[in-house]
Amino acid sequence: MEKEGNTINELADVYKETEIKSSLNVISSETKKEDINVNSAYDKITGNYWYNNKSLWLMLRTICFIIILLVFLGLIFNFEYNSVKTSTIFWFFLIPLMVVIIYFVPMLWRNICPLATTHLFNFNFFHKKRLSKEGVKANILSGVRSTAYKFLIKNGVLISALLFWIIVPMRLFLFNKNDFLTLILLLIIFLTALIMGFLFPVKSGWCTSICPVFSAEKTYGINPMLYIRNQRCDYYNEQLKKVNSCSGCSFNCIDVNEPEACYFMESCSRPFHDNINALMRKIFISTFPGFVLGYMFFTDGFNLFVKSLNFEILIALKDTFSTNLLLKYSAISIFMGITFLIYNLIKYLFRRFIKEQLTLDKPNRTYSLYKRRLDLSFILISFNLFWIGSSYAMIFYVFSPIFKLSNDLSLNLFSVLFFTIFTLSIVGLIKGWNETFIQGEHNPSWW
């Protein structure tokens, strides 16, 4: 049993060593189990009934789940309206909408994500009862599952980033306008999430490990417009007579510690800094603009833009790299490598300018501030590169044909949509510009 409990003990040690007060947000209650009301216990802390109302969150998750079920039905029966396929609506409307939510309010998405709802089926209907009776011991695994569990919590962000880099470019030549292949992809992802929920405790098998979107959520989460606390993982502990918001299932979780705090912990706390997940997020941020630009390089919108400006060299390069799959991935990798080098060159200049490097024992405030500004700038560039292409596709591939909009009206809508979100992202950059890891100098929201 001592061997089997190593993972839980390691996690407990991490929480103690980092001395982050919010790491286990435990809500206490003096009442007996039959008298306890989770909503009222939360209300006592926040004073916001709507915010912690379980019925409200259940309704939002149900709506999201119904939407994804409609997508499945549309893909199965090849539904289209005014020549707009279900796969087109999914990739060019629903996915951009999801990314916008993740960028501005990442915890809202993590609280309503239909994939997470699928993954947590086992937790909600079975595992939560075990947690109530046994406490965190219910998360202890043995045998192969224990070995796999340790691998996931130590390498989750690495796997997530690799899956993200592999799957997203496949949209260009497989999924964007193909209902059948999109259906197969979604079936594989949802079934994997469901199975992983039965194999590993709470969110550790998917949401905080290998979900392809998780690495992007951690990246966008370092400066949220609005922080919403996790509403999914609470359970009543019969032994302690408490409602706990966390069972310590994961090492990489951005749900218990708010996402921005996780960013600072990975920068300044030894157990978080010295692991592959922290390193992977640095690589992910530095290569993100290049990845998005490389993806856009092969889109129809970029092709029209280049041809309109008559950039013959770019046209020739695009035609060359478009000949096969390997060359497309190579081109995207080249873009990623360029932004990676730019990022690290700027960091090197920061160190030379400041003449002090960030150390784990005595973190340098100035260096940390400049590094965070660099991270925020790269994330802002990545998001808006994505958004200019996605907002264009949303209007011209989805709304324009469905509602039969004129070209001029479509252009005006595209301009309004792009510049509204762009302006909000600039506001976010300004709001987070001077935040550091020092207590009292960062806020979980812009406001």
C-alpha positions as CSV (number, residue, x, y, z in Angstrom):
1,M,0.0,0.0,0.0
2,E,2.9,2.3,0.7
3,K,4.2,1.9,-2.8
4,E,0.7,2.5,-4.3
5,G,0.4,5.7,-2.3
6,N,3.6,7.2,-3.7
7,T,1.8,9.3,-6.3
8,I,-0.7,10.9,-3.9
9,N,2.2,11.5,-1.4
10,E,4.3,13.2,-4.1
11,L,1.4,15.4,-5.0
12,A,0.8,16.4,-1.4
13,D,4.5,17.2,-1.1
14,V,4.3,19.4,-4.1
15,Y,1.4,21.4,-2.7
16,K,3.3,21.8,0.6
17,E,6.6,22.9,-1.0
18,T,5.1,25.5,-3.2
19,E,3.2,27.1,-0.3
20,I,0.4,28.2,-2.6
21,K,-2.6,28.9,-0.4
22,S,-5.1,28.3,-3.1
23,S,-3.8,24.9,-4.1
24,L,-6.5,23.1,-2.3
25,N,-9.5,25.3,-2.1
26,V,-11.4,23.5,0.6
27,I,-14.8,24.7,1.8
28,S,-15.7,23.6,5.3
29,S,-19.1,22.9,6.8
30,E,-20.1,22.1,10.3
31,T,-23.3,20.4,9.3
32,K,-24.0,16.7,8.9
33,K,-24.1,15.1,5.5
34,E,-27.8,15.0,5.3
35,D,-28.0,18.7,6.1
36,I,-25.2,19.9,3.8
37,N,-26.0,21.9,0.7
38,V,-23.2,22.5,-1.7
39,N,-24.7,25.6,-3.2
40,S,-25.2,27.3,0.2
41,A,-21.7,26.3,1.3
42,Y,-20.3,28.0,-1.8
43,D,-22.6,31.0,-1.3
44,K,-21.2,31.5,2.2
45,I,-17.8,32.1,0.5
46,T,-18.7,34.1,-2.6
47,G,-22.1,35.6,-1.9
48,N,-23.0,34.9,-5.6
49,Y,-25.8,32.4,-5.9
50,W,-25.9,32.5,-9.7
51,Y,-22.1,31.9,-9.9
52,N,-22.1,28.7,-7.9
53,N,-25.6,27.5,-8.8
54,K,-25.3,23.9,-9.8
55,S,-28.5,24.0,-11.8
56,L,-27.2,26.8,-13.9
57,W,-23.9,25.0,-14.7
58,L,-25.9,21.8,-15.4
59,M,-28.0,23.8,-17.9
60,L,-25.0,25.3,-19.6
61,R,-23.3,21.9,-19.9
62,T,-26.6,20.4,-21.2
63,I,-26.8,23.1,-23.9
64,C,-23.2,22.4,-25.0
65,F,-23.8,18.7,-25.1
66,I,-27.0,19.1,-27.2
67,I,-25.0,21.2,-29.6
68,I,-22.3,18.6,-30.0
69,L,-25.0,15.9,-30.4
70,L,-26.6,18.0,-33.2
71,V,-23.1,18.2,-34.8
72,F,-22.9,14.4,-34.7
73,L,-26.3,14.0,-36.2
74,G,-25.5,16.6,-38.9
75,L,-22.3,14.7,-39.8
76,I,-24.0,11.3,-39.8
77,F,-26.8,12.4,-42.1
78,N,-24.7,14.8,-44.2
79,F,-26.8,17.8,-43.3
80,E,-26.2,21.0,-45.2
81,Y,-28.0,24.3,-45.7
82,N,-27.4,26.6,-48.6
83,S,-24.4,24.4,-49.5
84,V,-22.9,24.9,-46.0
85,K,-21.9,21.5,-44.6
86,T,-22.0,20.5,-40.9
87,S,-18.3,20.1,-40.9
88,T,-18.0,23.7,-42.2
89,I,-20.1,25.0,-39.4
90,F,-18.2,23.0,-36.8
91,W,-14.7,24.0,-38.0
92,F,-15.3,27.6,-39.0
93,F,-17.9,28.7,-36.5
94,L,-18.0,26.5,-33.4
95,I,-14.2,26.0,-33.1
96,P,-13.4,29.7,-33.4
97,L,-16.1,30.5,-30.9
98,M,-14.5,28.0,-28.5
99,V,-11.0,29.5,-29.0
100,V,-12.4,33.0,-28.2
101,I,-14.0,31.7,-25.0
102,I,-10.7,30.0,-24.0
103,Y,-8.7,33.1,-24.7
104,F,-10.8,35.5,-22.7
105,V,-12.4,33.2,-20.0
106,P,-10.6,29.8,-20.1
107,M,-12.3,28.5,-16.9
108,L,-15.7,29.1,-18.5
109,W,-14.9,26.7,-21.2
110,R,-13.4,24.2,-18.8
111,N,-16.6,24.3,-16.8
112,I,-18.9,23.7,-19.8
113,C,-16.8,21.7,-22.3
114,P,-18.8,18.8,-23.7
115,L,-15.7,16.7,-24.0
116,A,-14.9,17.2,-20.4
117,T,-18.5,16.3,-19.5
118,T,-18.0,13.0,-21.4
119,H,-14.7,12.4,-19.7
120,L,-16.2,13.1,-16.2
121,F,-19.1,10.6,-16.7
122,N,-17.4,8.1,-14.4
123,F,-16.5,10.7,-11.8
124,N,-20.0,12.1,-11.6
125,F,-21.9,8.8,-11.4
126,F,-19.4,6.5,-9.7
127,H,-16.0,7.8,-8.6
128,K,-17.4,10.7,-6.6
129,K,-19.1,8.3,-4.3
130,R,-15.8,6.5,-3.6
131,L,-14.1,9.8,-3.0
132,S,-16.8,10.7,-0.5
133,K,-16.2,7.5,1.5
134,E,-12.4,7.0,1.1
135,G,-11.1,10.5,0.5
136,V,-8.1,11.0,-1.8
137,K,-7.2,7.3,-1.3
138,A,-9.8,6.6,-3.9
139,N,-7.4,8.0,-6.5
140,I,-4.7,5.5,-5.7
141,L,-4.1,3.1,-8.5
142,S,-2.0,-0.1,-8.8
143,G,-0.2,-2.1,-11.4
144,V,-0.1,-0.9,-15.0
145,R,-2.7,1.8,-14.3
146,S,-0.5,3.3,-11.6
147,T,2.5,3.4,-13.9
148,A,0.5,4.9,-16.7
149,Y,-1.0,7.5,-14.3
150,K,2.4,8.7,-13.2
151,F,3.5,9.0,-16.8
152,L,0.4,11.0,-17.6
153,I,0.7,13.5,-14.8
154,K,4.4,14.0,-15.5
155,N,4.2,14.3,-19.3
156,G,0.6,15.4,-19.9
157,V,1.4,18.8,-21.4
158,L,4.0,17.3,-23.7
159,I,1.5,14.8,-25.1
160,S,-1.1,17.4,-25.4
161,A,1.2,19.8,-27.3
162,L,2.3,17.0,-29.7
163,L,-1.3,16.0,-30.4
164,F,-2.2,19.6,-31.0
165,W,0.6,20.1,-33.5
166,I,-0.3,16.9,-35.3
167,I,-4.1,17.1,-35.4
168,V,-4.6,20.8,-36.2
169,P,-2.7,20.9,-39.5
170,M,-4.8,17.8,-40.6
171,R,-7.7,20.2,-40.9
172,L,-6.2,21.6,-44.1
173,F,-6.3,18.4,-46.1
174,L,-8.7,16.0,-44.2
175,F,-11.3,17.6,-42.0
176,N,-12.3,21.2,-42.8
177,K,-15.0,20.3,-45.4
178,N,-15.3,16.5,-45.0
179,D,-18.2,15.4,-42.9
180,F,-17.2,11.8,-42.7
181,L,-13.6,12.3,-41.6
182,T,-14.7,14.9,-39.1
183,L,-17.2,12.4,-37.7
184,I,-14.5,9.8,-37.3
185,L,-12.2,12.2,-35.6
186,L,-14.8,13.3,-33.1
187,L,-15.9,9.8,-32.4
188,I,-12.3,8.8,-31.6
189,I,-11.7,11.8,-29.4
190,F,-15.0,11.5,-27.4
191,L,-14.6,7.7,-27.0
192,T,-11.0,8.2,-25.8
193,A,-12.0,10.8,-23.3
194,L,-14.8,8.6,-22.0
195,I,-12.5,5.5,-21.6
196,M,-9.7,7.5,-20.0
197,G,-12.3,8.8,-17.5
198,F,-12.9,5.2,-16.4
199,L,-9.2,4.3,-16.3
200,F,-7.9,7.3,-14.3
201,P,-9.2,9.5,-11.5
202,V,-11.3,12.6,-12.1
203,K,-9.6,14.8,-14.8
204,S,-6.2,13.2,-14.8
205,G,-6.8,10.9,-17.8
206,W,-7.8,13.6,-20.3
207,C,-8.6,17.2,-19.2
208,T,-5.4,17.9,-17.4
209,S,-3.1,15.6,-19.5
210,I,-3.5,14.5,-23.1
211,C,-6.4,16.6,-24.3
212,P,-5.1,18.4,-27.4
213,V,-6.7,21.6,-26.3
214,F,-5.1,21.6,-22.8
215,S,-1.8,23.0,-23.9
216,A,-3.6,25.9,-25.6
217,E,-5.8,26.4,-22.5
218,K,-2.7,26.7,-20.3
219,T,-1.1,29.1,-22.7
220,Y,-4.2,31.4,-23.1
221,G,-4.9,31.1,-19.4
222,I,-2.0,33.2,-18.2
223,N,-4.0,36.5,-18.5
224,P,-7.8,35.8,-18.4
225,M,-10.3,38.6,-18.8
226,L,-12.5,36.9,-16.1
227,Y,-11.6,34.1,-13.7
228,I,-14.3,31.6,-13.0
229,R,-13.6,29.1,-10.3
230,N,-13.8,25.4,-11.1
231,Q,-17.3,24.0,-10.7
232,R,-16.7,20.4,-11.6
233,C,-14.5,18.6,-9.1
234,D,-16.2,19.1,-5.7
235,Y,-17.1,16.2,-3.6
236,Y,-18.3,15.7,0.0
237,N,-15.7,14.0,2.3
238,E,-17.5,11.9,4.8
239,Q,-14.4,11.5,7.0
240,L,-13.6,15.2,7.3
241,K,-17.3,16.3,7.0
242,K,-16.3,18.9,4.4
243,V,-17.1,19.7,0.8
244,N,-13.7,19.6,-1.0
245,S,-13.2,21.3,-4.3
246,C,-10.2,19.1,-5.3
247,S,-9.0,15.5,-4.8
248,G,-5.4,16.2,-6.0
249,C,-5.8,14.0,-9.1
250,S,-3.3,15.9,-11.3
251,F,0.1,17.7,-11.2
252,N,-0.7,20.0,-14.1
253,C,-4.2,21.2,-13.1
254,I,-5.2,24.8,-13.9
255,D,-8.6,24.3,-12.3
256,V,-7.8,24.5,-8.6
257,N,-5.1,27.1,-8.8
258,E,-6.3,29.8,-11.2
259,P,-4.5,29.6,-14.5
260,E,-2.4,32.7,-14.0
261,A,-1.1,31.4,-10.7
262,C,-0.1,28.2,-12.5
263,Y,1.9,30.3,-14.9
264,F,3.8,31.9,-12.0
265,M,4.3,28.6,-10.2
266,E,5.9,27.0,-13.3
267,S,8.2,30.1,-13.5
268,C,9.3,30.4,-9.9
269,S,8.6,27.2,-7.9
270,R,11.1,24.4,-8.1
271,P,8.8,21.3,-8.4
272,F,6.9,23.0,-11.2
273,H,9.9,24.6,-12.9
274,D,12.0,21.4,-13.1
275,N,9.7,19.2,-15.1
276,I,8.9,18.6,-18.8
277,N,5.5,20.2,-18.5
278,A,6.9,23.6,-17.6
279,L,9.5,23.3,-20.3
280,M,6.9,22.3,-22.8
281,R,4.7,25.3,-22.2
282,K,7.7,27.6,-22.8
283,I,8.3,25.9,-26.1
284,F,4.6,26.0,-26.9
285,I,4.4,29.8,-26.3
286,S,7.6,30.5,-28.3
287,T,6.5,28.5,-31.3
288,F,2.8,29.3,-31.2
289,P,2.9,32.4,-33.6
290,G,4.9,30.3,-36.0
291,F,2.5,27.4,-35.8
292,V,-0.5,29.6,-36.5
293,L,1.3,31.5,-39.3
294,G,2.4,28.2,-40.8
295,Y,-1.2,26.9,-40.7
296,M,-2.5,30.0,-42.3
297,F,0.1,29.8,-45.0
298,F,-1.9,26.9,-46.6
299,T,-5.4,28.4,-46.1
300,D,-7.6,29.6,-49.0
301,G,-7.8,33.1,-47.4
302,F,-4.0,33.5,-47.3
303,N,-3.8,32.2,-50.9
304,L,-6.2,34.9,-52.1
305,F,-4.3,37.6,-50.1
306,V,-0.9,36.6,-51.6
307,K,-2.3,36.5,-55.1
308,S,-4.0,39.9,-54.7
309,L,-0.6,41.4,-53.8
310,N,1.2,39.4,-56.5
311,F,3.8,38.0,-54.2
312,E,5.3,35.6,-56.7
313,I,8.0,34.2,-54.3
314,L,5.4,33.4,-51.6
315,I,3.1,31.9,-54.3
316,A,5.9,29.7,-55.5
317,L,6.9,28.6,-52.0
318,K,3.3,27.8,-51.2
319,D,2.8,25.7,-54.3
320,T,6.1,23.9,-53.6
321,F,5.2,23.0,-50.0
322,S,1.6,22.1,-50.9
323,T,2.6,19.1,-53.0
324,N,2.5,16.6,-50.1
325,L,1.8,16.1,-46.5
326,L,5.4,15.9,-45.2
327,L,6.3,19.2,-46.9
328,K,3.3,20.9,-45.3
329,Y,4.4,19.8,-41.8
330,S,8.0,20.8,-42.7
331,A,6.8,24.3,-43.7
332,I,4.9,24.7,-40.4
333,S,7.9,23.5,-38.5
334,I,10.1,26.1,-40.2
335,F,7.7,28.9,-39.1
336,M,7.7,27.5,-35.6
337,G,11.5,27.3,-35.5
338,I,11.8,30.9,-36.6
339,T,9.5,32.3,-33.9
340,F,11.2,30.0,-31.4
341,L,14.6,31.5,-32.3
342,I,13.1,35.1,-32.1
343,Y,11.6,34.4,-28.7
344,N,14.8,33.0,-27.2
345,L,16.9,35.8,-28.8
346,I,14.7,38.4,-27.1
347,K,15.0,36.4,-23.8
348,Y,18.8,36.4,-24.2
349,L,18.8,40.2,-24.7
350,F,16.7,40.6,-21.6
351,R,19.3,38.7,-19.6
352,R,22.1,40.8,-21.0
353,F,20.2,44.0,-20.4
354,I,19.1,43.1,-16.8
355,K,22.4,41.3,-16.1
356,E,20.7,38.9,-13.8
357,Q,19.0,35.6,-14.6
358,L,15.9,34.3,-12.9
359,T,16.9,31.8,-10.2
360,L,14.6,29.6,-8.3
361,D,15.9,30.7,-4.9
362,K,15.9,34.4,-5.6
363,P,13.7,35.2,-8.6
364,N,14.6,38.5,-10.2
365,R,11.4,40.6,-10.4
366,T,12.5,42.7,-13.4
367,Y,13.5,39.7,-15.5
368,S,10.3,37.9,-14.7
369,L,8.3,41.0,-15.6
370,Y,9.9,41.3,-19.0
371,K,9.6,37.6,-19.7
372,R,5.9,37.7,-18.9
373,R,5.5,40.6,-21.2
374,L,7.2,38.6,-23.9
375,D,4.9,35.7,-23.3
376,L,1.8,37.9,-23.4
377,S,3.0,39.5,-26.6
378,F,3.6,36.1,-28.3
379,I,0.2,34.8,-27.2
380,L,-1.5,38.0,-28.4
381,I,0.1,37.7,-31.8
382,S,-0.8,34.0,-32.0
383,F,-4.4,34.6,-31.1
384,N,-5.0,37.5,-33.5
385,L,-3.3,35.7,-36.4
386,F,-5.7,32.9,-35.7
387,W,-8.6,35.3,-35.3
388,I,-8.1,37.3,-38.5
389,G,-8.3,34.0,-40.5
390,S,-11.1,32.5,-38.4
391,S,-13.3,35.6,-38.4
392,Y,-12.9,35.9,-42.2
393,A,-13.9,32.2,-42.6
394,M,-16.7,32.5,-40.1
395,I,-18.3,35.3,-42.1
396,F,-17.6,34.2,-45.7
397,Y,-17.8,30.4,-45.3
398,V,-20.7,30.2,-42.8
399,F,-22.8,33.4,-42.3
400,S,-22.6,34.8,-45.8
401,P,-23.9,31.7,-47.7
402,I,-26.4,30.7,-44.9
403,F,-28.0,34.2,-44.8
404,K,-27.2,35.1,-48.4
405,L,-25.3,38.3,-47.4
406,S,-23.9,40.7,-50.0
407,N,-20.1,40.9,-50.3
408,D,-20.0,44.5,-49.0
409,L,-22.1,43.5,-45.9
410,S,-19.9,40.5,-45.3
411,L,-16.8,42.6,-45.4
412,N,-18.3,45.1,-43.0
413,L,-19.3,42.3,-40.6
414,F,-15.8,40.8,-40.8
415,S,-14.2,44.2,-40.0
416,V,-16.5,44.7,-37.0
417,L,-16.0,41.2,-35.7
418,F,-12.3,41.2,-36.1
419,F,-11.6,44.6,-34.6
420,T,-13.9,44.1,-31.7
421,I,-12.1,41.0,-30.5
422,F,-8.7,42.5,-31.4
423,T,-9.4,45.6,-29.3
424,L,-10.5,43.5,-26.4
425,S,-7.2,41.5,-26.7
426,I,-5.2,44.7,-26.6
427,V,-7.1,45.8,-23.5
428,G,-6.1,42.5,-21.9
429,L,-2.4,43.0,-22.8
430,I,-2.5,46.4,-21.2
431,K,-4.2,45.1,-18.1
432,G,-1.7,42.3,-17.6
433,W,1.4,44.2,-18.6
434,N,2.8,45.0,-15.2
435,E,1.8,41.9,-13.3
436,T,4.5,39.8,-11.6
437,F,4.8,36.7,-9.5
438,I,4.9,38.7,-6.2
439,Q,1.9,38.3,-4.0
440,G,-0.5,41.3,-4.5
441,E,0.9,42.2,-7.9
442,H,-1.2,39.9,-10.0
443,N,-5.0,39.5,-10.4
444,P,-6.8,36.5,-11.6
445,S,-9.0,38.7,-13.8
446,W,-8.5,42.0,-15.8
447,W,-11.0,43.9,-13.6
